[in-house]
Amino acid sequence: MKRITALIILIIICLGLYITNPTRDNFKIFVEENFRRELADDNGLTRFVSGTIASMTGKLASTISTREDYYLFSIYSLKIRDEEMKFIGVFNRFLPIQGF
């Protein structure tokens, strides 16, 4: 009985991971939000400019990044100049694992 319960729990966890595996669009939004946060300022003009730059940065990051899809999670790599950044995407979140 314990094995069946453990198997059911494992299946539920794997299903949850599969359903919440973030997409390339989720990564674009993640980059935009982080870039916008880095440029945050109370000035209205600065907010507009930073929002525009963040949007362009998100599109660029989405274009130049690579995604390794493992179905339950994804690894996103982003190389800017000589620095490579890697993120693991799991449960609709991105966690830096290299160079961030």
N, C-alpha and C positions, 0 to 999 in steps of 0.2 A: 504494500500500500504506500509506503514511503517513497519508493521508486517512481510510482505513477504520479504522486503529488509533485515530486521534484521535477519530473519530466514535463508536467503541465506548467509549472512555474517557469522552467527554462524556455518552453515554447512561447509563453506569454511575453517574457523579456525579449526574446529574439523578434517576435512580431512587433513589439513596441519600438525596438531599435530600427527595424526595417521601415516602419511607417514614418519615423521621425528622422530618417537619414536626410540631412540637408542637401538642397539642390544648388546648382551654380547660381541661380537667382538669389537664394538665401545668402550665399557667400558675397555676392555683390552688395546686398543690403548691409551685411556685417561690416564690410570695408567702408562703405559710405558712412555708417553711424560712427565708427571709430575715428574716421578722418574728421568728421564734423565735430566730434567731441574734442579732438586735439586742437581744432581751430576755434573753439567756442569763445565768444566774447559777447558782451552786452550791447555793443554797438549794432544798430540795425543794418547799416551798410556792410559791416564785417560779417554779420550773420548771413546776409544774402550772398555775398561773395564766397564765404566758406561753404554754404549749401550748394552753390553751383560747382565749386571745385570738388567738393565731396562726391557729387553726382558723377562728374566726369571721371574722378579717380575710381569710383566703384565700377563704372563701365569698363575702364581700362583694366582694372584688376581682374574683372570677370573674363576679359578677352585674353590676357596674357597668363592667366593662372592655368595650372593643370589639375585635373581631378582624378584621383584613383578611387573608383567606386568598389567598395567591398560589401555592398548591399546592406550590411548592418551599421556601417559607418563609412566615412570618406576621408581621404587625406588630400588636402589642397596645398599645392606648392606655388609659391609666387617668388619669382626671381627679379630683383630690381638691382641693376648694376651688378656688383659682385656679391651681393647679399641675397641669400635664399631664406625665405620664411616658409614654414610649414605649419599647418593647422589640421587638427583632427576635428571632423564634423560629426557630432553624435548628439542625439536627442534635440535636434534643431539648435544646437549651440556649437560654437567654434572655440577650441582650446589651442593656444599656441604650444607647439612642441619643439620648434627650432627657430632661432633668430628673431624673436619678437621682443 
